[in-house]
Amino acid sequence: MALYSREDDVAIIAVNNPPMNALSHHVRKDLIKFLKVAEADENVTAIVLCGDGRTFPVGADIKEFHKSVSALGPTIIDIVHALEKSSKPTVAAIHGSALGGGLELALGCHYRIAMSTSKVGLPEVKLGILPGAGGTQRLPRVIGLDNAMKWIAYGHHHPAGVGASLGLIDRIVAKGGDIRRSAILFARSMVGKGLGQRRLSNVSVPDASKVEELMAKHLKEVGLRTRGALAPVVCLQVIKSSALLSYKDGLESERQGMMTLLASSESKAQIYSFFSERQVSKWNAPGIANHATAKPMQVRSIAVVGLGTMGRGIAISSLKAGKKTYVVELNSKALAAGVKYIRGYIETMKKRAQISEEQAAAMQSAIIPVSSYNGIANVDLVIEAVFENMKIKKEIFGKLDKVCKPSTILASNTSTLDIDEIASATKRPEKVAGMHFFAPAHIMLLLENIYGRKSSAETIATIMDIGKQMKKITVLVGNCVGFVGNRMYGYYTTESVFILEEAAYPEQVDKVLTDYGFAMGRFQVGDLSGNDIGYKIRTGLGITHKQQPAGTPERKRGVLRYCPLGDFLVEKGRLGLKVGKGWYKYEGSRTPIPDPEVRKIIDEYRTRHHIVPRDISSEEVLQRMLYPLINEGFKILEEGIAANPWDIDMIYQYGYAWPRHTGGPMYYAFTIGLPQVLKVIEEHWKAAGASEPHWQPSTMLTWLVENHGNPDISQWMPLMQKHKSKT
Ligand SMILES: CCCCCCC[C@H](O)CC(=O)SCCNC(=O)CCNC(=O)[C@H](O)C(C)(C)COP(=O)([O-])OP(=O)([O-])OC[C@H]1O[C@@H](n2cnc3c(N)ncnc32)[C@H](O)[C@@H]1OP(=O)([O-])[O-]
């Protein structure tokens, strides 16, 4: 709802719809009603619009989208026009954030004042839509076309001070000031000053003459930065109309753009992503604990064992979260190198104004270098980040168990290994868990937390809480080889080399993936992370080409199909970007260049095995790259390793750069339709049989299709649970 009050001659209309003052239908009704009251009251000379509680309105109510209530009048644009039309000065008093429809309301006001700590922006593009309450037409009239294109096409939130420098905010109230009081005084001072030019629909766009040039510039940038997404392009086209058409016709173009985007699968995927991102923090470890009941332990200090690339990043994340951070290397040279890197990184963040001087000083003084395990006996949490080797990890956990106080939680940053086996090296398995960070750990937003069979509720709640304190998207999953992310990714890479054998070169596969929306294709990613990583894993499994006894068929490992092309590359020194050659060659930059040498390796291999390359469609490449991963996702849900499909999707968006506008692998499957996905998987399974088990259809996928067709993604788990409880 909204509340109406008077301070002498100034009317105050305050939105009161916790937690974020979203502009739900009942709020919109109140706003129109109170504006009429204020307009009709001859004792009112000015009107202040504000938000109660945490913030000014942060936009339309996203929960109403794709429901009929979103279109029920009054709409936000009706309120914008009522604010603008008012014969009395209207002032938006912004504290917290004014975003989306909230900022559009503020743009309807004749004046805007804001706290210096506030944020403003039109982030609709991140929901796959555009500012649909006049924002595309009104913002360019205030801050110019160039800035408006940047703000709207990328959807960033901007400090109020930046808004003030562009003329969007008329006055800034210093931290600690009283925004409502300032707005009342400001509104009163504007009475009788004339409102003509304060009504944005009367004003023209300042840099309208540069429209074509700006359009070309921004379309190019958007193409590179948000590959394959429709909303940024439609946003730009609609903003363009603000320079070319009347305000009224521009609004019509905005309305049409909004209809197109609202109907797109992209906006549904983005809205799903918005809620999924928040949903993952409401974790559940079935039979052990959940977010509502389990209490985290207070963690004041964290020790990071191993200062390689991962350990350094984890230590920086710990310092950023304000923890006393012990950094551990038994070798003094390695310790010094690690500490030097971490200290240098903090200074760089300070220079780039990413952190303040005080924060940098606090982080520097919270680093405690240690060269023996005894030095970390009293820490609350240890995160081990040494080599991916079970024997070494077990040795370390055994030692930590002996020296650390009984309450210390011991976590491993393993990306694939069995947490229960690691825990078995200790006498405190209830205090052992996995915390799988993604490189570089201080930058990547994903944290995949793993609970073991014996992890306690408190241990799980604590690692989830630490993820939140580190400001990561923290997803809880169960224990299995590769957990969720890498277990699924394994089949993505497996299938990619099968495609090379049969039909395509790396650049052709990668192009299909970048056209789909990935920033990089699978082979470019391989080169970037180092092809030797996969090679080491395959060596650990004893399956590389060189490890086989003479006479082993090159394309088989037991009954399984195998493709050794990746092995050949590494054995020829083509480790990837770091050595200037891998699946591609690199000539002094990170730009991948298709390499005739690689084609030769593939061609010779095909000739040796009498494979005649065939034409392959982009559709087949995409299906073969993505469907095995989706199929494995269903197996992961079926086994209870992930509690919900959105857990998997968030892991993929934040850990594997899955294009957000398609929602993630599981949501994408829902968009395509589960029956269609299953049909393709079954065809491959029929053709490949037991030699390619990743095509064996998941029981859950099959059951859902046979019994429910393509149920809404929110229903997958409830339907399965109901079915299981009956059988
Ligand atoms: C159909 C025709 C329509 C035409 C008109 C179009 C008008 C307009 O152009 C479209 C829009 O405004 S689009 C909107 C443009 N605006 C945006 O995109 C801004 C969206 N919001 C945000 O980005 C973040 O919430 C903030 C940065 C504001 C705060 O971050 P923080 O401090 O980390 O807090 P938090 O954890 O994030 O949120 C707390 C709780 O609030 C919930 N909730 C939040 N906003 C909501 C909303 N608008 N709605 C509903 N709920 C919303 C959130 O789900 C969570 O619920 P839970 O049940 O507790 O999990």
The ligand as a Tripos MOL2 file, in Angstrom:
@<TRIPOS>MOLECULE
LIG
   60    62     1     0     0
SMALL
NO_CHARGES

@<TRIPOS>ATOM
      1 C1          3.7200   -6.0320  -17.6050 C.3       1 LIG1
      2 C2          3.8140   -4.6190  -17.9930 C.3       1 LIG1
      3 C3          4.6660   -3.8540  -17.0800 C.3       1 LIG1
      4 C4          5.0070   -2.4980  -17.6340 C.3       1 LIG1
      5 C5          5.7000   -1.5940  -16.6410 C.3       1 LIG1
      6 C6          7.1370   -1.8300  -16.5380 C.3       1 LIG1
      7 C7          7.7260   -1.0090  -15.4550 C.3       1 LIG1
      8 C8          9.1920   -1.1740  -15.2900 C.3       1 LIG1
      9 O1          9.8870   -0.5920  -16.3450 O.3       1 LIG1
     10 C9          9.6030   -2.5930  -15.1110 C.3       1 LIG1
     11 C10        10.3230   -2.7970  -13.8200 C.2       1 LIG1
     12 O2         10.3970   -1.9820  -12.9500 O.2       1 LIG1
     13 S1         11.0760   -4.3190  -13.6570 S.3       1 LIG1
     14 C11        11.8890   -4.1980  -12.0940 C.3       1 LIG1
     15 C12        13.1290   -3.4220  -12.1650 C.3       1 LIG1
     16 N1         13.8210   -3.4760  -10.9100 N.am      1 LIG1
     17 C13        14.7340   -4.4200  -10.6160 C.2       1 LIG1
     18 O3         15.0660   -5.2330  -11.4500 O.2       1 LIG1
     19 C14        15.3150   -4.4180   -9.2300 C.3       1 LIG1
     20 C15        15.1580   -5.7930   -8.6000 C.3       1 LIG1
     21 N2         15.6980   -5.8610   -7.2800 N.am      1 LIG1
     22 C16        17.0110   -5.8910   -7.0030 C.2       1 LIG1
     23 O4         17.8510   -5.7890   -7.8770 O.2       1 LIG1
     24 C17        17.4280   -6.0840   -5.5840 C.3       1 LIG1
     25 O5         16.3060   -6.5660   -4.8690 O.3       1 LIG1
     26 C18        17.9650   -4.8040   -4.8660 C.3       1 LIG1
     27 C19        19.2980   -4.4000   -5.4900 C.3       1 LIG1
     28 C20        17.0070   -3.6920   -4.9930 C.3       1 LIG1
     29 C21        18.1860   -5.1360   -3.3620 C.3       1 LIG1
     30 O6         18.9970   -6.2590   -3.2290 O.3       1 LIG1
     31 P1         19.0990   -7.0180   -1.8260 P.3       1 LIG1
     32 O7         19.2250   -6.0200   -0.7520 O.co2     1 LIG1
     33 O8         20.1790   -8.0290   -2.0080 O.co2     1 LIG1
     34 O9         17.6890   -7.7430   -1.6070 O.3       1 LIG1
     35 P2         17.0720   -8.9560   -2.4490 P.3       1 LIG1
     36 O10        17.3820  -10.2420   -1.7740 O.co2     1 LIG1
     37 O11        17.4260   -8.8490   -3.8970 O.co2     1 LIG1
     38 O12        15.5190   -8.6440   -2.3320 O.3       1 LIG1
     39 C22        14.8030   -8.8410   -1.1300 C.3       1 LIG1
     40 C23        13.4700   -9.4630   -1.4750 C.3       1 LIG1
     41 O13        12.7460   -8.5510   -2.3040 O.3       1 LIG1
     42 C24        12.3060   -9.1950   -3.4820 C.3       1 LIG1
     43 N3         12.3100   -8.2120   -4.5800 N.ar      1 LIG1
     44 C25        13.2850   -7.3290   -4.8870 C.ar      1 LIG1
     45 N4         12.9110   -6.5610   -5.9200 N.ar      1 LIG1
     46 C26        11.6590   -6.9720   -6.2520 C.ar      1 LIG1
     47 C27        10.7390   -6.5440   -7.2470 C.ar      1 LIG1
     48 N5         11.0060   -5.5360   -8.0880 N.pl3     1 LIG1
     49 N6          9.5610   -7.1930   -7.3250 N.ar      1 LIG1
     50 C28         9.2490   -8.2020   -6.4970 C.ar      1 LIG1
     51 N7         10.0880   -8.6320   -5.5280 N.ar      1 LIG1
     52 C29        11.2720   -8.0250   -5.4120 C.ar      1 LIG1
     53 C30        13.3550  -10.2920   -3.7090 C.3       1 LIG1
     54 O14        12.8310  -11.3070   -4.5330 O.3       1 LIG1
     55 C31        13.6010  -10.7560   -2.2800 C.3       1 LIG1
     56 O15        12.5360  -11.6050   -1.9370 O.3       1 LIG1
     57 P3         12.7660  -12.8480   -0.9540 P.3       1 LIG1
     58 O16        11.4430  -13.5180   -0.9230 O.co2     1 LIG1
     59 O17        13.2110  -12.2470    0.3380 O.co2     1 LIG1
     60 O18        13.8500  -13.6910   -1.6010 O.co2     1 LIG1
@<TRIPOS>BOND
     1     1     2 1
     2     2     3 1
     3     3     4 1
     4     4     5 1
     5     5     6 1
     6     6     7 1
     7     7     8 1
     8     8     9 1
     9     8    10 1
    10    10    11 1
    11    11    12 2
    12    11    13 1
    13    13    14 1
    14    14    15 1
    15    15    16 1
    16    16    17 1
    17    17    18 2
    18    17    19 1
    19    19    20 1
    20    20    21 1
    21    21    22 1
    22    22    23 2
    23    22    24 1
    24    24    25 1
    25    24    26 1
    26    26    27 1
    27    26    28 1
    28    26    29 1
    29    29    30 1
    30    30    31 1
    31    31    32 2
    32    31    33 1
    33    31    34 1
    34    34    35 1
    35    35    36 2
    36    35    37 1
    37    35    38 1
    38    38    39 1
    39    39    40 1
    40    40    41 1
    41    40    55 1
    42    41    42 1
    43    42    43 1
    44    42    53 1
    45    43    44 ar
    46    43    52 ar
    47    44    45 ar
    48    45    46 ar
    49    46    47 ar
    50    46    52 ar
    51    47    48 1
    52    47    49 ar
    53    49    50 ar
    54    50    51 ar
    55    51    52 ar
    56    53    54 1
    57    53    55 1
    58    55    56 1
    59    56    57 1
    60    57    58 2
    61    57    59 1
    62    57    60 1
@<TRIPOS>SUBSTRUCTURE
     1 LIG1         1 GROUP 0 **** ****
